[in-house]
Amino acid sequence: MKHKLLIHIGMPKTGTSSLQKFMALNNEVLKKNGWNYPDTGGCFGNVGIWESDRYKNDGFLSYVKANILHEEESGAALEKFHERVQSSLKLYDTILSDEGIWLEYGLEYIEYLKDKYPDLILIAYLRRQDFVLESWYGQKIREDSCHETGCFEEWVRREMDREEGSLFYRYYDRLMEFEKIIPRENIIVRTYMERQNFNLCKDFLSILNLENKFNEFHEIRQINCSMSMVDTEVKRKWNEILGKQPINKLADIKTMLQREYWNIYEPVCSSLHMVRFNKYDRKRILERYAGQNEKVSGRYGNGGQIFDNKIDFRPLGINQEETMSQYAGLLEKVLIRICLRNKYPFLSLAFDKGKSVAIFGAGFMGKKMIEHYGLPAEIIIDNNPTLAGQRIEDRKIIAAKDIHKWEKYFVIIAVKESLEIEGQLEALGLKRDLDFMHMDKFLSGE
């Protein structure tokens, strides 16, 4: 029986990184069910996305940009890539995934793959254009170390002007470009839903006819969490202030401040309250692409609409006072962290992993770690459930049995005899000196 090669070309902002992580971490389950998400040896690893080396099995984007197909030295990498794909196809239906193919320069690569694998199948996930714009703006603010993005309205105006020469948001025209290479029957178009109960990984498994096996797979958390409107405005303010500083003199300081910002922000970023367009502007965007979307529905939607037309979402305004208050609080935390790194170098291990500090032990030494040493603990953990709810200098005491996300914390054990607690933490999967340590080592500076 001939095995299939499936190319996932989910456009940007449709959960591609999360889907890739899901497949990479569940590849043994996929293999048991006849599918493989192969490791192609890092030949095409895209370094531009967090943890991409672990979850992108091909990474067309950076190499298509570099015109790898036309460079002599690319031959060995391409040969290695094809060896691994062909080896996978001998045993399994095989999946490759990269969102870069949706971009203009992805067509060349699909044409190249089509010559090698004539029966390949494309899967494209599409998201309503107004939601893509909102999400894309948030990402630009997250990544921007300067102040060029501007407010949302300005950015949308520039993006729409730029889009005149692009097919990025014109889904039907873009798909027609792919149909010049791939037969219509080999192109599958899916909708990325905004509903809270929409599960991208489960939807993808339904394409593989594995939806009924979903419980066998390990679920993952969302990788690229979105910022709320207030958080985005705080980051934009941050970008503006840093962008006004001379790069040649303050580059190291700016880099350090950006790093500390994300170490504080990443663990708590929220996807709530992302509504930006008012209903009139949202309607205008939908009308702009209505013809494109209707054609996509007619050709790929089996007669039904590919997107709904809801526009009346709860409008959210930006409260400037709230934004500035949050900005001031965040700046204070960043400066405190920089000072604490110098005072207690071992805290860098926790901060660099995006963890918050927790003290295990609400007794005398636990109090001393906060009151005397100023340890920036977010919570205090104790095995005595009767202490739960009490506070030590505004730090809440939480019973160990009530902690469900231990990975959020770097734990300092503040009891003299710690072997029992260390065994307790190791049984939970935490590792000594990576996830927890005893206070003596912390205070000695090891």
Salt bridges, closest charged atoms under 4 A:
GLU28 OE2 - LYS31 NZ 3.98
GLU51 OE2 - ARG54 NH1 3.34
ASP93 OD1 - HIS3 ND1 3.44
ASP98 OD2 - LYS56 NZ 3.65
GLU108 OE2 - HIS70 NE2 2.62
ASP119 OD2 - LYS2 NZ 2.71
ASP130 OD2 - ARG128 NH2 2.72
ASP130 OD2 - ARG282 NH1 2.83
GLU134 OE2 - ARG282 NH2 2.85
GLU159 OE2 - ARG162 NH2 2.89
GLU163 OE2 - ARG170 NE 3.19
GLU163 OE1 - ARG288 NH2 3.40
GLU164 OE2 - ARG288 NH2 3.05
GLU177 OE2 - LYS180 NZ 3.13
GLU179 OE2 - ARG299 NE 2.72
GLU194 OE2 - ARG127 NE 2.74
ASP203 OD2 - ARG190 NE 3.12
GLU233 OE1 - ARG236 NH2 2.95
GLU240 OE2 - ARG236 NH1 3.08
GLU260 OE2 - ARG259 NH2 3.51
GLU260 OE2 - ARG341 NE 2.23
GLU266 OE2 - ARG142 NH2 3.09
ASP281 OD1 - ARG284 NH2 3.49
ASP308 OD1 - ARG128 NH1 2.71
ASP352 OD1 - ARG341 NH2 2.76
ASP402 OD1 - LYS401 NZ 3.38
GLU407 OE2 - ARG221 NH1 3.80
GLU422 OE1 - ARG432 NH1 2.29
GLU426 OE2 - ARG432 NH2 2.95
ASP433 OD2 - LYS441 NZ 2.96
ASP435 OD1 - LYS353 NZ 3.48
ASP435 OD1 - LYS355 NZ 3.46
ASP440 OD2 - HIS438 ND1 3.57
